[in-house]
């Protein structure tokens, strides 16, 4: 059973929104750690802070890559639906 064009679009739109929310959350957490580090009166362990920020950044990049593939899949599949619908 094939999904309709609207159902496909809705599915990809929902997936896209979810990934964007996750990316925004990771970016907000990264900024919170950076702000906390700059506001910290006592010395933090520099390598630990770098590791935390790097990990958050790496996950955000992975999510951005996943978002890119979702957008690509959406564009390619929807263009197929349009092309096959014009026949």
C-alpha positions in Angstrom: 0.0 0.0 0.0 1.6 3.3 -1.1 1.4 6.4 0.9 -0.4 9.4 -0.6 1.6 12.5 -1.4 0.0 14.3 1.5 0.8 11.5 3.9 4.4 11.4 2.7 4.7 15.1 3.1 3.2 15.1 6.6 5.5 12.3 7.7 8.6 14.1 6.4 7.4 17.4 7.8 6.9 15.9 11.3 10.3 14.2 11.1 11.9 17.5 10.0 10.3 19.4 12.9 11.4 16.8 15.4 15.0 16.9 14.2 15.0 20.7 14.3 13.7 20.7 17.9 16.4 18.3 18.9 19.1 20.4 17.2 17.8 23.5 18.9 17.9 21.7 22.2 21.5 20.6 21.8 22.5 24.1 20.7 20.8 25.6 23.7 22.6 23.2 26.0 25.9 24.0 24.4 25.3 27.7 24.9 24.2 27.1 28.5 27.5 25.2 29.2 29.5 28.0 27.6 27.7 30.7 29.6 28.1 28.7 32.8 31.8 28.3 32.1 32.3 32.0 31.5 30.2 32.9 34.6 31.8 30.3 36.9 33.7 32.0 39.7 35.6 28.8 40.6 37.8 27.2 38.1 36.3 24.4 36.0 38.3 21.5 34.6 39.1 22.8 31.1 39.3 19.4 29.4 36.0 18.3 31.0 34.2 21.4 29.7 35.8 20.9 26.2 34.6 17.3 26.2 31.1 18.2 27.2 30.8 21.0 24.6 32.4 18.8 21.9 30.0 15.9 22.6 27.0 18.2 22.4 28.3 19.8 19.2 29.0 16.3 17.6 25.5 15.1 18.4 24.0 18.3 16.9 26.1 17.8 13.8 24.9 14.2 13.5 21.3 15.4 13.8 21.9 18.1 11.1 23.2 15.4 8.8 20.2 13.3 9.5 18.0 16.3 8.8 19.8 16.8 5.5 19.0 13.3 4.5 15.4 13.6 5.5 15.1 16.8 3.4 16.8 15.1 0.4 14.6 12.0 0.6 11.6 14.2 0.9 12.6 16.2 -2.2 13.5 13.2 -4.3 10.4 11.2 -3.4 8.0 14.1 -3.8 9.5 14.9 -7.1 8.9 11.3 -8.1 5.2 11.6 -7.0 4.8 14.8 -9.1 6.5 13.3 -12.2 4.5 10.0 -12.0 1.3 12.0 -11.4 1.9 14.0 -14.6 1.9 10.8 -16.8 
